[in-house]
C-alpha cells in the first residue's frame, strides 16, 4: 500500500532530533569555513616565501661575494708584507 504525500501529510519529529541536526549543520559549516581560511592563509604564506626565494636567487651569492672580499684583503696584506724591507737578522 503506497502512502501519498500531500499538503495535509503530517510528520512527527522529536524536537531533540531537530535541534541535533541544526547543531550538526552549524558545526560542519563552521569547520568548513575554518579549513578554507587556513588553506588561504597557508597559500598566501607559500606565495610570500616563493617571492622571497626568487628575490634571493636573483641577488648575487653573498657567500661568493664574501670570499672575493677576503681574497682582495689577503692580496693587500701580502703586498704590505712584501714591501717591508728585509734587514739582517740579529742571530748570534
C-alpha positions in Angstrom: 0.0 0.0 0.0 1.5 3.3 -1.1 1.3 6.3 1.1 0.5 9.5 -0.7 2.3 12.7 0.4 0.4 15.9 0.1 -0.2 19.2 1.9 -2.1 17.5 4.7 0.5 14.9 5.5 1.9 15.2 9.0 5.4 14.2 10.1 6.3 13.7 13.7 9.9 14.5 14.5 11.2 14.9 18.1 12.5 18.4 18.9 15.7 16.8 20.2 16.4 15.4 16.7 15.7 18.7 15.0 18.0 20.6 17.4 20.7 18.0 16.9 20.5 18.3 13.1 20.7 22.1 13.3 23.7 21.9 15.6 25.5 19.3 13.3 24.9 21.5 10.3 26.2 24.7 12.0 29.3 22.8 13.3 30.0 21.3 9.9 29.7 24.7 8.2 32.0 26.3 10.8 34.6 23.6 10.3 34.5 24.0 6.5 34.9 27.8 6.7 37.7 27.4 9.2 39.6 24.9 7.0 39.1 27.2 3.9 40.5 30.2 5.9 43.5 28.1 7.0 44.2 27.0 3.4 44.0 30.6 2.2 46.5 31.6 4.9 48.9 28.9 4.0 48.7 29.6 0.3 49.4 33.3 1.0 52.4 32.3 3.1 53.7 29.9 0.4 53.4 32.7 -2.2 55.4 35.1 0.1 58.1 32.5 0.7 58.3 31.8 -3.1 58.7 35.5 -3.8 61.4 35.8 -1.1 63.2 32.8 -2.6 63.1 34.3 -6.1 64.5 37.5 -4.8 67.2 35.6 -3.0 68.1 33.7 -6.2 68.2 37.0 -8.2 70.8 38.5 -5.8 74.5 37.6 -6.2 75.6 34.9 -3.9 76.6 36.5 -0.7 79.0 33.8 0.2 80.8 34.2 -3.1 81.0 38.0 -2.6 82.4 37.5 0.9 85.1 35.1 -0.5 86.1 37.7 -3.1 86.4 40.4 -0.5 88.6 38.2 1.6 90.8 37.4 -1.4 91.3 41.1 -2.1 92.1 41.7 1.6 94.6 38.8 1.6 96.3 40.2 -1.5 96.6 43.6 0.1 98.1 42.1 3.2 100.5 40.1 1.2 101.7 43.2 -0.7 102.2 45.0 2.6 104.3 42.1 3.9 106.3 42.0 0.7 107.0 45.8 0.9 108.5 45.5 4.4 112.3 45.8 4.0 114.2 42.7 5.0 117.0 43.5 7.3 119.8 41.4 8.5 118.8 39.1 11.3 120.4 39.6 14.7 121.3 35.9 15.1 124.2 35.4 17.4 
